[in-house]
Amino acid sequence: MGFASNGSAGKALKFLIYGRTGWIGGLLGRLCEAQGIDYAYGAGRFENRKQIEADLDEARPTHVFNAAGVTGRPNVDWCESHKVETIRANVAGTLTLMDVCRERGVLVINFATGCIFEYDAAHPLGSGIGFKEEDAPNFVGSFYSKTKAMVEELLKCYDNVCTLRVRMPISSDLTNPRNFITKISRYEKVVDIPNSMTILDELLPISIEMAKRNLTGIWNFTNPGVVSHNEILQMYRDYIDPNFSWKNFTLEEQAKILAAPRSNNELDATKLKTEFPELLPINESLLKYVFKPNQKVPAA
Ligand SMILES: NC(=O)c1ccc[n+]([C@@H]2O[C@H](COP(=O)([O-])OP(=O)(O)OC[C@H]3O[C@@H](n4cnc5c(N)ncnc54)[C@H](OP(=O)(O)O)[C@@H]3O)[C@@H](O)[C@H]2O)c1
């Protein structure tokens, strides 16, 4: 599973991070500072191979973290009407980065997505049977997910890549509009479906540890178990705002306001939990990393 990266054999760590202006990329830089890890942000655009090569040659990193790509603003529906731009960054660009790193023997921790699956007959909602790392994607309902699934398949050929399937990321910053909790607390109506999710405060430090261990291959990068929209909003009401209320609607009603369907699924986190036994179940992680640190409602 380990890649013979130039980060091994006791050499001092040096990370090169893509996604300086992004949510996850920004958090990674702050974590490196807190942990005293030498790092730099990549300046190159993915569509320009020479710029990426120049970044690698200048920084000479032991590891690259890829938290860059287009995610769409205000949401992934943007990708439906910007297909070529999506391919340029998320397909051609991402593959270029991986290829340049492979030429130089550098391992890449790649923040990918787990939104490439949807509940099906073999993995029904509520069953506790999650999709495993070796399962082939079955959700291509949105252009964003379709291209991410294609790239995941191609990246299996690159032995220098560690693909992290992130889902519905949540952080303790409840003011960040990208935070899944912030998003659903501001929607007029929300569906109520259990999903696997990624608590960034717990899992981003784990991604750094994965680099140190030179881990490669595909990893379901979510906390074990599932949590539903309503369960999260109930915690929000209990810990943050006792007057908070919300309205639900069905998937069919939701479909009318979206350009593309969204993925709902459970990922099997056994592989990550086996490597990191301290990994908390999603409900416990939500309380420890998000709701208790932000608690505004006095404990009963
Ligand atoms: N947020 C989510 O809900 C979510 C869920 C699952 C997976 N992920 C994945 O995690 C990764 C990071 O997500 P995020 O939420 O942190 O994204 P984000 O906030 O949208 O940031 C994306 C970053 O990518 C950079 N970028 C875009 N196109 C680029 C290009 N062609 N070349 C170089 N850099 C480029 C952007 O830089 P500029 O501002 O300069 O363009 C920005 O720094 C993405 O691949 C995303 O698919 C995110």
The ligand as a Gaussian input file, in Angstrom:
#p B3LYP/6-31G(d) Opt

LIG

0 1
 N      -16.747000      21.202000      -0.731000
 C      -17.388000      20.064000      -0.973000
 O      -18.608000      19.944000      -0.758000
 C      -16.623000      18.857000      -1.463000
 C      -17.195000      17.610000      -1.288000
 C      -16.495000      16.490000      -1.698000
 C      -15.285000      16.661000      -2.341000
 N      -14.742000      17.900000      -2.524000
 C      -13.509000      18.013000      -3.286000
 O      -12.444000      18.545000      -2.525000
 C      -11.642000      19.405000      -3.343000
 C      -11.503000      20.757000      -2.655000
 O      -12.798000      21.246000      -2.353000
 P      -13.050000      22.713000      -1.781000
 O      -14.437000      22.722000      -1.283000
 O      -11.933000      23.132000      -0.892000
 O      -12.993000      23.560000      -3.140000
 P      -13.039000      25.135000      -3.349000
 O      -13.226000      25.882000      -2.074000
 O      -14.007000      25.369000      -4.461000
 O      -11.559000      25.480000      -3.873000
 C      -11.104000      25.004000      -5.082000
 C       -9.676000      25.452000      -5.284000
 O       -9.247000      24.927000      -6.550000
 C       -8.547000      25.948000      -7.246000
 N       -8.649000      25.710000      -8.676000
 C       -9.783000      25.645000      -9.421000
 N       -9.486000      25.395000     -10.706000
 C       -8.132000      25.282000     -10.752000
 C       -7.210000      25.040000     -11.801000
 N       -7.621000      24.841000     -13.038000
 N       -5.887000      24.998000     -11.506000
 C       -5.459000      25.201000     -10.246000
 N       -6.281000      25.449000      -9.209000
 C       -7.604000      25.492000      -9.475000
 C       -9.236000      27.227000      -6.835000
 O       -8.374000      28.305000      -7.095000
 P       -8.920000      29.682000      -7.764000
 O       -9.805000      30.302000      -6.753000
 O       -7.675000      30.453000      -8.033000
 O       -9.639000      29.243000      -9.025000
 C       -9.467000      26.968000      -5.344000
 O       -8.320000      27.304000      -4.619000
 C      -12.335000      19.494000      -4.710000
 O      -11.694000      18.676000      -5.656000
 C      -13.708000      18.971000      -4.451000
 O      -14.224000      18.299000      -5.581000
 C      -15.376000      19.009000      -2.068000

